[in-house]
Amino acid sequence: MSHVDESLHGHFMAEMTGFLVSEFVRFCTMAPSWLVQASLLASICAQVLANSEIYPLSFRSRCLEFEPAKYIQNATLDILEYVPAGTNLQFPYNDPSCGRPNQTVSVDVCRIALNISTSSTSSVISEIWLPGTWSQRFLSTGNGGIDGCTKYEDLNYGTKYGFATVGSNNGHNGTGGVAFYHNDEVLKDYVWRSLHTITEVGKSLTYAFYSTPHKTSYYIGCSGGGRQGVHAAELFPKDFDGIVVGDPAVNFNSLYSWRASFYDITSQANSTNFITASLWKGLIHNEVLRQCDELDGVKDGVIENPDICHFDPKTLLCSSNSNSTQGCLSDSQVDIVQKVFSPMQGPNGTIAYPAMQPGSEISAAAGLYSGKPFAYSLDWFRYVVLNDPNWSGSPFSLSDISTAQALNPFNVSTYPSTLLPFSNSGKTPPLPRPTRQSNNFLRI
Ligand SMILES: [Ca+2]
């Protein structure tokens, strides 16, 4: 018998054993007394019932008999299924822009999907994954960017380590923002309500399913999900005992303005002075390394402290007496590079966002420098800030930054003045990693 066969066989036997015992308990409890009192059956039933606590319903049976709707109001049950370890779950209904068509599940899981109403014009599709072996810990997971994509990989990560784990579409489907258009309730779900809702629902169902409450609760999220975590610490300090955030996009309005500004700086991909990805990754990146790699004392292709790298692109300017533009940049291109590596100026001479760090051009070439509007920023300004679905992404001006900052819907700029209510309960406030997004959090 192969390893896979053995695993399947063991799994099947365990399920069968649990199933048979549970059925026998049911029989001994419900059968007519004259039948149970028959000599042989009486003896067996007495033994089974005496040991029924050590032969509980199989995990599969408990899952399939669970009735989440009994515990949660304003919700409809979309999915209730037992998922054995090793299953490759398929999500054909998931928005393709989320890029998550399937997920391999590492441990036995009871999977629940609920559509939870949050208002008359909004709802949250939540996934609650309950592991067969529960560590009495609870975990909520976040999203990213402006998207409404359930992070199935995080649900699997949590349940793999024994957490009862919840996630959601954050109130809308896919990576776009059209659902925000003229619907503040969907926007509110995105900014904070969805996470708080699924956390409360998830904790209730966890208690109902395991018949015991969780001992500790946690949150994990990155980027947009990092912002959700900081917001949760501010608004609902009792929701979590511990919060893990990476690259939290806390200065949201300025961050999305900054990202929107690159389209005007680089111009369209077919414009005369457009800097191609190969120039960014080759000519320009090599010059960045030549000027800054050894500032950290080691020539290894890594700029360990970009803040001390003051890159000067003029060294790449084509010579005035040469007709060739190979291996050099035009005046306009040098100007573009200088603007990319300069802070974004805000209203009244303030710095609205710090400069892009030298060395980042390798990854930014295909994104922010690609000669088209940054998708998240485009949708945020179209459907939230400007209420203009036809806005092209250009021109982008100081007044657009001001408008975004003034609007700040539901305090999406997650800049708490204090997290004392969270830390006073004996918990450690979420500390963002020192990255580009959080640098701004620390500086301004
Ligand atoms: Ca170096």
Residues whose N, C-alpha, C, O or C-beta is under 5 A from the ligand:
A	BS01	CA	D293 E294 D296 V298 K299 D300 G301 V302 I303 E304
